Amino acid sequence: MRRLAPVLACIALAAAAPAAAQNDRDSQLGGLAEDILRTAALERGSFAACPATGPDAAEAQGLLRRGWELDIAETRKLLLEHGLSEGHVTALLARFSLDKVRPGITEPAALGAYCAAVGDWLTRYLQFRYITPQAEIRRRLAQR
């Protein structure tokens, strides 16, 4: 039995390596994705709040919501393709629902002041000058 102990220890270590590698991948890629998603979600959340101050608010908010949902779906696909576990991806993306990141400002004057501080969100949106999480994750992975 003593002679088998080192062999059994090596087998146990080798069996644990794939799980450890997956946890490490989840940690590294998950951390990168979380940082990018946080920035993108806060930006897009502010965009989603500001149409309430202008004309066609419902249409604009619907367009912004649909764009975010498409970005999140593509981000999900990208993270899974790069080996992030399904559970990790689901938990990560659930935190970045547009409803969760949109400021809850309802008073018109406060919302107007907030949107003035955000800047011209509509111009930035129409000129595609905002973060798309899937494109930013791809760019950062390519730099590695």
N, C-alpha and C positions, 0 to 999 in steps of 0.2 A: 504494500500500500504506500510505503514511503517513496518508492521509486515512481509511483504514479502521480504523486502530488505535484511535482513540477509540470508534468504533462497536462494534468487537469487544470492547473493554474494558467498555462499558456492557452489552452482551449477556451477557458472562460474569458480571458483577456481578448482573444481574437473574436469571440462571439460578441463582446461588448463594443468592439471598435466601430462597427457600422452604426450602432445607436449613438455612440459618442460623436461620430462624424456628422450624423444627421442633426444632433443637437447643436453642434458647432456651426453648421451651415444655417440652421434656423436662427441662431443667435446673430451671426454676422450679416447675412442677407436680410433677416428680419429687422435688425437695427437700422440698416441702411434704408430699407423700405419705410420703416416707421418715421425716420427723420424727414424723408422726402414727402411722405403722405401728410405729415403734420403741417408742413409749410404749405403744401398745395391745398389742403382742406381749409386751413385758416383763410387763405386768400380767396378760395372759391366760396367759402361761407360768407365772407364780407360781400362778395359779388352778389350772392343770393339775397342778402338783406337789402341792398340798396335800390333795386327796382321798385320797391314799395313807395319810393319818393317820386316816382315819375309816371308817365303814361304807360298804358299796357302792362301793368305790373304783373298780372297773372301769366300773361304770355311770356314775358321775359323770365320770370321765375321758373316756369315750366321748361323753357329752353336751357337755362342754366342747370336745372336738376337733371335733365336728360343727358346733357354733356358730361356731368359728373358721374352719373351712373354708367355711361359708356366707358369713361376713363377707368373707373373702378373695376369693371368687368375685364378690361384689357390688362389692367395691373394684376388682377387675380390670375389670369392665364399666364402672364409673364413670370410671376413668382413661382407658380407651380411648375412651369417648364424649367426653371432654374433650380428645382429640387427642394423648394420650401414645402414643408408638410402641409397637407390639406387643413389640418386642425389649426396650425399656426396662421395660415393665410386667412381662414375664416375669422379667427379671433382678432387678428390685426385689422382687417377691413371693416369689421363690425363697429370698431371704434370711430370710424371716419364717415359715418352717415352725414349727409348734408344737414339733416335736421339737428344733429348733435353739435355741429360746428358753426351753424348760423347764429349770429348774435341774437339774443332775445329782446332786442330793443323795440318797443312798440310806440313810445311817445314820439310824435312826428318831429319835434324840434331836436330831440336827442338823436334820433335816427338821421336827420339831416346833418347834424354836426359830425356824427360818426362817418357818414358817407363822404363828407367834405374832407375829413382826415384821411380816408382811404384813397381819395383822389378820383380821377376820372375812370372808374371801373369799366364803363361801357366802351370807351376807346381802347383800353387795354384788352378787353375781351374780343372786340371786333378785329383788332390787329394781332390777335393771338400772342399777346405779350403776358402770358401767365404760365404757371407751371402745370404741365401734364405729368402726373406721377409716373406713368409707364415710360414716357420718353426720357425723363430724368433718371429713372432707375437704369434703363438701357445705357444711357450715356455714362453714368458712373460705373457700371459694370465693365464697360469697354475700356475704361481708364485703368482698371486693375491689372 
